[in-house]
Amino acid sequence: MSELDDLLRQRAEIEARIQEVMAGEVDQLRLEFAELAYKLRELNALPASVASIFTDKAGTFNSYRTMRVKRPA
């Protein structure tokens, strides 16, 4: 049983590491998406249906706030 316990422990560690890496990738993709939406809006190339998602009731466009990511410094 010790070999099985060892393999199960390794599996749990690998799955935890996969989750960490996946979370980092998702955060990076969300930031890239927010930046792309902002750039497309500046070029008036963002579809109106997408622009409305990033626009609040006051008419302010902010893809970073909507995607809940911090704007790079």
TORKOL-4160 file (C-alpha; in steps of 0.2 Angstrom, whole numbers, padded with zeros to 4 digits, m for minus):
73
<pt num="1" X="0000" Y="0000" Z="0000"/>
<pt num="2" X="0014" Y="0012" Z="0002"/>
<pt num="3" X="0018" Y="0013" Z="m0016"/>
<pt num="4" X="m0001" Y="0017" Z="m0019"/>
<pt num="5" X="0000" Y="0030" Z="m0006"/>
<pt num="6" X="0015" Y="0038" Z="m0014"/>
<pt num="7" X="0007" Y="0038" Z="m0031"/>
<pt num="8" X="m0009" Y="0046" Z="m0024"/>
<pt num="9" X="0001" Y="0059" Z="m0016"/>
<pt num="10" X="0011" Y="0063" Z="m0032"/>
<pt num="11" X="m0005" Y="0064" Z="m0041"/>
<pt num="12" X="m0012" Y="0076" Z="m0029"/>
<pt num="13" X="0003" Y="0087" Z="m0030"/>
<pt num="14" X="0003" Y="0086" Z="m0049"/>
<pt num="15" X="m0016" Y="0091" Z="m0050"/>
<pt num="16" X="m0012" Y="0105" Z="m0038"/>
<pt num="17" X="0002" Y="0112" Z="m0049"/>
<pt num="18" X="m0009" Y="0110" Z="m0064"/>
<pt num="19" X="m0022" Y="0121" Z="m0056"/>
<pt num="20" X="m0009" Y="0134" Z="m0051"/>
<pt num="21" X="m0002" Y="0135" Z="m0069"/>
<pt num="22" X="m0020" Y="0136" Z="m0076"/>
<pt num="23" X="m0025" Y="0150" Z="m0065"/>
<pt num="24" X="m0010" Y="0160" Z="m0070"/>
<pt num="25" X="m0013" Y="0157" Z="m0088"/>
<pt num="26" X="m0031" Y="0162" Z="m0086"/>
<pt num="27" X="m0026" Y="0178" Z="m0078"/>
<pt num="28" X="m0014" Y="0182" Z="m0092"/>
<pt num="29" X="m0027" Y="0179" Z="m0105"/>
<pt num="30" X="m0039" Y="0190" Z="m0096"/>
<pt num="31" X="m0027" Y="0204" Z="m0096"/>
<pt num="32" X="m0023" Y="0202" Z="m0114"/>
<pt num="33" X="m0041" Y="0202" Z="m0118"/>
<pt num="34" X="m0044" Y="0218" Z="m0109"/>
<pt num="35" X="m0029" Y="0226" Z="m0117"/>
<pt num="36" X="m0035" Y="0220" Z="m0135"/>
<pt num="37" X="m0053" Y="0227" Z="m0131"/>
<pt num="38" X="m0046" Y="0244" Z="m0126"/>
<pt num="39" X="m0035" Y="0245" Z="m0142"/>
<pt num="40" X="m0049" Y="0240" Z="m0153"/>
<pt num="41" X="m0060" Y="0253" Z="m0145"/>
<pt num="42" X="m0047" Y="0266" Z="m0148"/>
<pt num="43" X="m0047" Y="0261" Z="m0167"/>
<pt num="44" X="m0066" Y="0261" Z="m0167"/>
<pt num="45" X="m0065" Y="0243" Z="m0172"/>
<pt num="46" X="m0073" Y="0235" Z="m0157"/>
<pt num="47" X="m0091" Y="0229" Z="m0162"/>
<pt num="48" X="m0105" Y="0239" Z="m0153"/>
<pt num="49" X="m0111" Y="0223" Z="m0144"/>
<pt num="50" X="m0094" Y="0220" Z="m0136"/>
<pt num="51" X="m0091" Y="0238" Z="m0132"/>
<pt num="52" X="m0108" Y="0239" Z="m0123"/>
<pt num="53" X="m0102" Y="0225" Z="m0111"/>
<pt num="54" X="m0087" Y="0235" Z="m0106"/>
<pt num="55" X="m0097" Y="0252" Z="m0104"/>
<pt num="56" X="m0105" Y="0256" Z="m0088"/>
<pt num="57" X="m0121" Y="0266" Z="m0085"/>
<pt num="58" X="m0112" Y="0283" Z="m0085"/>
<pt num="59" X="m0105" Y="0279" Z="m0103"/>
<pt num="60" X="m0087" Y="0275" Z="m0097"/>
<pt num="61" X="m0078" Y="0262" Z="m0106"/>
<pt num="62" X="m0066" Y="0252" Z="m0095"/>
<pt num="63" X="m0062" Y="0234" Z="m0101"/>
<pt num="64" X="m0049" Y="0232" Z="m0086"/>
<pt num="65" X="m0063" Y="0235" Z="m0073"/>
<pt num="66" X="m0075" Y="0224" Z="m0082"/>
<pt num="67" X="m0062" Y="0210" Z="m0083"/>
<pt num="68" X="m0056" Y="0213" Z="m0065"/>
<pt num="69" X="m0038" Y="0214" Z="m0070"/>
<pt num="70" X="m0026" Y="0228" Z="m0066"/>
<pt num="71" X="m0019" Y="0239" Z="m0079"/>
<pt num="72" X="m0001" Y="0237" Z="m0082"/>
<pt num="73" X="0010" Y="0250" Z="m0075"/>
